[in-house]
Amino acid sequence: MTTIVLDAMGSDNYPTPDVAGAVMAAREYGVEIILVGDEDRIKPVLATQNPGNLPIRIVHAPEMLTMEDKGMALALKARRPNAKNSMAVGIDLVKNGQAQAFVTAGNTGAGMATAYFRLGTIEGVDLPALAPVFPTATGSCVVLDIGANPEVKPENLYQFAIMGSIYAEKVRGIPNPKVGLISNGEEEGKGNHNVKEATPMLKNAGLNFYGNVEGKEFIGGAVDVAVTDGFTGNVMLKTSEAVAKLIVDKMKESIKNGGPLAMLGGLLVKPALGKIKKLLDPSEEGAAPLLGVNGLVFIGHGRSDEIAIKNAIRVAKNAIEAQVLEAMKAGIRERLQH
């Protein structure tokens, strides 16, 4: 049976949405869930969810990493061999072969640091990359990196492109995905030093390389995988979320303040608005994979509710079944030999 570890102390409102989402996932997807965290806090919440005979068990971890953990203090907590925080204990279960994936809605930086220090990276990969899925005009696009590495080298972008392409094909089901480099101009030769230096690498990588993409091509669905540094990617993510929220809020405001006809029109377009809201809702994906570490790790948003947690577990399950980690290792190894 597929076994997935969930950090029960991850979300902002832990452990209730985490545990509720885990029960929903175990019931709907037929996976075994290991809840890691403070057993005294998890048990009563689990009891309220009526888990029955579902394959859910608790592994006690008395400590947790929070937004207050930064810098050297975070690094020490992430790499200490006998660490007792929920992220370290959970990731060690994956490292030791007791589970196939780890999911958390906790501190993103803590999740990345803990995975990096405890699992290491795939041979041939220098830095891991966080790779969420963005909605586009034609479907979706895997974007990496969106925050793990504010500063990168051209060879890191090359590695991100390979990993993103494999993930898009194996998990997203996109044959021969198109890969683009985020730049300030679509013409070759535009972009910063990293983009210019990475371009010939990607041309010769055996990928379906599209070239440079600006924001309009990216949102328009020109590529299935968009590669950039973590600083740019994080700005893209937060800007996209803010713009999407602004549009939906303004549409609601206009309908509400537009009089009887606008209210009537609002009722007519309500189903369409619901589809748009669902498209823009980050809980639909639940979590983003941390590609490049030697194990399957998925990091969700702190505001995750039980639906987001359930969907994060689904995404992890799909990656396990697609054997994406093995495919990534093979893909990187193959290109290192050229």
N, C-alpha and C positions, 0 to 999 in steps of 0.2 A: 504493500500500500504506500502511496505517496505521503510523505511526512513533511510538514511545513512548520517551522518555528515562528511563533508570533510574539513580539515584544508586547506584553500586556500592559506595560507601563509607558507606552509610547505616545499616545494621543494627548492633546491638551486636557481632555476630560477623562483620562485613564482612571480605572481600567474598564469602565462600563461599555463604551463603544467598541473597544478592542475585543473584549470577551464576547459581546453580543454578535459582532461581526464574525468572530471565529466560529461560534455555534452555527450561524447561518451558513458559513462556508462548508463546515463539516457535514451539515445536513444536505446541502445542495450539490456539492462537488465530490462527495465521497472521499475526502482526504482526512488523514490523521493530523490533528493540531496539537502542538506542544506549546502551552502558554507559559511564558517565562516572566517571572516577576515576584512581587511580595505575595506569598501564598495566602497570608491572612486577609489580604485585600481582594485577592482574586476569587477565592472560594465562595464567599457569600454572593458575589455578583454572578458567578457561574451557576449557582443553585437557582437563581431567579430566572435563568434562561431555559430551565427544564431540558438539560442536555440528554437525559435518558442514558441510552447505551452508546451514544456517539463516541467515536475514538478521540477523546480530548483528555489530555493529562496536563498536570502542572509541574513545572520544575522551578523550585524556589530560588530566587535571586533577591537578596535583601536590599540591594542598592540600586540606584538608577543614575543615568547621566541626564543632565538638564541643560537648558540654555545658558546657565551660569558657568558651565564647564567650557573653558577656552584655553588656547595656547598650550603651554607646557603641562599644565595641570591636566588638561584633557588628554594629551598624548600619553602621559603616565598612566592615567586610568584606563585608556584604551588598550595599552600594550602589556600591562602588568600580568604576569602569568597566572596568578591566583585571583584575578579580578572577580568581584561578586556582583557587578552591576548587570542589569537585564540584557543589555546589548552584548557584552562580552560573553556571558553564559550562553546566550542564544546562538551567537555566531560560532562558539566552540562546539556546540552540538552539530552544526553543519560540518565544521572542520573534522570532527571525529567520526563522521559518517552516520550519525544517529538521525539526521534529517537531510533533506535535499535542498532546502531553501530557507532563508531568514527574511522576515517581513517586519518592518517597524514604521511607526508614524512619529517617531521621536526626533530629537535634535538631528538635523541633517548632517551637520559637521561631525557630530559625535558618531553617527552611524557610519559615515565614510571613513573616519579615522580608525574606528574599531575594526571595520572590515579590512582595511588596508594593513594594519599592524598584525591582525590575528590570522588572516588568510593569505596575505601576500598577493602578488599579482601573477597573472598568467605569463609564462615564459614568452619574452618578446614584447611585453607591454610594460611601459615605464610608469604610466599613471592611469588610474581608473577614471571613468567618466560617468556622470549621471545623465541618463538618457530618457527623458519623458517623451510622450507622444503629443504633438500639437495637432489640433484640427486644421484642415486646409480646405480650399474650395473643391478639391477633388477627392478628399478623404482624410488622410492623416500623414504626418511626417515625424520620424524619429529625430530628435535634436540632441546632439551631444557635442560639448559638455554644457551643462547649465548651472555649474557652481562648484564642482569639485576642485577645479584647477583654474584660478584666475589668470595665471601666467603659464603659457605652454611654448613648446618648440615646434617647428614644422613636422618633425618626425612623430610628435604626439598627435597632431591632426591626422597624419597618415594612419596611425594605429586606431584612432577614433573612427575613421572612415571604414576601416575593415570591420571593426566590431559592430558598428551601427548597421552596416550592410548585412552582416550575418544575422543580427537580431531582427531586422525588418523582414528578412526572408523566412527565417525559421519560426518566429513567434507571431509576426504580423501577417504572414502568409503572402508576401509580395514577391513574386518571381523576378529575379534580376533587378533589384531595386536601384533607382537612379540616385546617385550621390552628388551633392553639391557643397561647395565651400561658401559660407556666409561672407559677403564682402560688400564694399560700398559702391561696387560697379560690376555689371555682369560681364564686361569685356575682360579677356585674359590680360594680365598685366596690372589690373586694378587691385587695390587691397593693400594691407600692410605687409611687412617683411614675411611674416609667417605664412600668409595666404600665397604670396608669390613663390616662396620656396617649397610649399607643400604641393603646389599645382603639378609640377612634373612627376613628383612621387605618386600622386593619385592617378595620373595618366598611365603610368606603367604598373599599376597595382593589380590589374586584371579585374577592376571594378567597372560598373556601368557609370562612369564619371561624366556628369553633366557639365561641370565647370563652375564658375562663380554664380552665386545667386544673391540678388538684393532682396529686401523685404517683400516687394511685390511679387516676385517669382516664388518665393518661399510660401507666402500665404496663398498664392494662386495655385499651388500644388504642382509646381514644376519638378520637384524632387521628392523622393521618399525618405531620404536621409539628409540632414543638414548638419554640417560640421563646423564647429567654432570653438573658441576658448571659453572657459567657464565664466569669465567676467561678462563678455558679450552675450552669452547664452542666458545668463541670469537676468540681465537687463531685458532681453527679449521676452523671457517668460513673464516677468513681473509687469512689463508694459502691456503685453498681450492680455493678461488677466485683468488689468485695470481698465483697458479700453473696452474689453468685452462686457465688463460689469457696468461701465458708463453707458454703453449703448442700450443694454437691457433696461437699466434704471431710467434712462431718459425716455425710452419708448413707453414704459409704464406711467411715468409722470405725465407725458403728453396725452395719453389715453384718459388718465384720471382727471386732468384739468381741461380737457377739450370739449366738455359738454356732453349732452345726451347722444349725439351722433357718434362722437368719438368713443363713448362707452359701448355703444352698439357695435361699432367697428372692432373694438377691443375684444368683444365676445366672439366675433367671427374669426379673428386672427389668433385667438388664444391657443388652439391646437398647434399652429405654426410656431408661435412663440415658445411653446413647450418643447418642441423639437430643437429649436435653437438653443434654449437653455440647457437641454440635455447634452447637446454637442459641445457646449462650452464648460460643462460641469466637470471639474477635475476628479470628482469622486467616481466618474464612470471608468477611469483607468485605475484609480486607487493608489498606485505607487509606480515609481520609476525604477528601472533596473540600474544598479551600479555595475557597469560593464568594465571588465578588465581585472577584477579581483578573482582569485582562484576559488570561487564558490558563487552561488546564486544569492544575491542580496537585493532587496527591494525596499525603497524608502518612500514613504507617503507623507502627506501634509499633516502638520500638527492638528489642524482643524477637522481631521477625518472623523466622520460619523461611522455607524456600524455598516452602512452600505459601502462606503469607501474601503473599509477594512475588508469586507467580504470580497469586493472586486480586486483588491490588492492580492489577496490569496489566490483568486482565480488567475490573475496575471502570472503569479509565481508558478502555479500548477501548469499553465500552458508552456512556460519556459522549461520546466522540468521534463514534460512530455515531449517537447521538441528537441530535447538534448542540446540546448543552445550552448551550454558551457563546453561540451565536448566539441561541438562544431566550431566554436570560437578558437579553442586551442588548436584544432587542426588547421583552420584558416590562417591563423597567425603563423603557425609553424611552416605551412606551405609557402607563404610569401617571404619568410625569412631565408628560405633556401634559394630564392631567386636572386 
